[in-house]
């Protein structure tokens, strides 16, 4: 049956700004980048250290998210980190606004949220 999540796909409004955010700030590795002329669309394949991927797409005039954050569909994308505090400090040093760190009431693990350039909610979650 299902074994793992291979990738999450994100449609952005400003391709170069989002590419810089995911590559330069979050440190995802570029696997492939393609411009699809027929769609006037970029597709950027990014990889995390565990092999999972994020696909970043651009399309002309994509519609905005209908509501935030409780719209039907993907609520947020969460990344595992060794230290939520260290990563939150790093993100803030790069100008990314980060919510206060919270503790998961069920697991006792630290987590917090921030947003990508289009307001997509992203989470960092402590691994241990």
N, C-alpha and C positions, 0 to 999 in steps of 0.2 A: 504494500500500500504506500501511502505518502511517507517520505523519509525526511525531508527538510524543505525550507523555503529557498528556492533558487534565486529569485530576484523580486524586487518591488519596483514598479514603474511610476515615475513622477513626470507630469507635464508642467513645464515652467512657462512663465510669461516673458522672461528675459534670459535667453540661453547663456550668454557670456557671463552675466552676473551669477546665475545659478551654477554654472560650471566652475567658476572661481570659488564659490562657497563650498561645494562638495569636494573639490580637488585641493584647493589651497588651504582652506580652513579646516575641513573635516579630514583631509588626508586620504581620501579614497583614491585607489590606483586606477588610472585610465587603461582599459583593456582594448577598446575600439571606439572610433568616432566616425560617423558617416553622415553626410548630407544627402537627403533624399529629395532631389529636385522636383519630382512629380508631386510631392506633398509639401514642398517648401518647408522641410522639417529636418532638424538635427536629431540624431540618436547617439547618445553617449553611454557606453557600457562601462560601469565603474565596479571595482571589486574591493571587498573588505578582506582583512587578513585570513578569515576562516573560509574564504572562497565564495561566500554569498555575494550577491550583486545588487546594484541599484542601476536601473535604466533611466536616463534623463532624456526627455523628449521636449522638443519645441514644435509648436504648431502656430500658424497665423491666427491671431485673435481667439485664443482658447477661452471658453466661458469661465467666470469666476466660480469658486466654491459657493454653494447656495447658503450655507450657514457655518458657523464655527463654534465649537468643534464637534457639535453633535449631529452633523449631517450624516445621513445614511451612507454607509460605505466605510472606507478606511478611516479610522479615527486618528491614528498616529503611527509613526514608524519608530521603533525602539532599537537602540544600539547597545550592546553589552560593552562595559568599560571596567577597568580594574579599580578606578577611583573616580566617583562622581564629582567629588570636591575638586580634584585636580583638573579634570576636563572642564568643569563649569568655570573655574578660574581662567583656564586657557581661552575658552570661548569668549568670556567677558573681556579679556585682554585684546581680543581681535574685533571688539565692537559688537558682539552678539549678545543680545539681552537674554538672560537666563532666569527662570523662575527660582524661588527659594527651594533648596533641597528638602525633600520629604523622605519619610521612611514608610515603606510598604507595610501596612498593618498585618498582613498575612505572612510575609516572608522575612520581615525585618531588614530588608535590603534598601539601600539609599537609591533615590531616583530624582530626576528633575526634567523639566521640559524647556525647549527653546524652539525657535521657528526658522525655517529656511527663508530665502528672500521673497517667496510668494506667500508666506504665512502658514506653510504646511507644518503642523505640529510634529516635532521630533523629540524623542526621549533618550536620555542616557540612563542606563540601569546598571547598578553595581553587580559584578559577576560573583564576588565572594564576600 
